[in-house]
Amino acid sequence: MIEITVNDRLGKKVRIKCNPNDTIGDLKKLIAAQTGTR
């Protein structure tokens, strides 16, 4: 598992855990699910 730190639109840092073989599309879906955006 890889842990990625991203900034959401409100300026909060969010940690996302994903697998090394996930695609960028998968990563975007995980970020959207964690931050509450569509």
Secondary structure, 3 states (H helix, E strand, C coil): CEEEEEECCCCCEEEEEECCCCCHHHHHHHHHHHHCCC
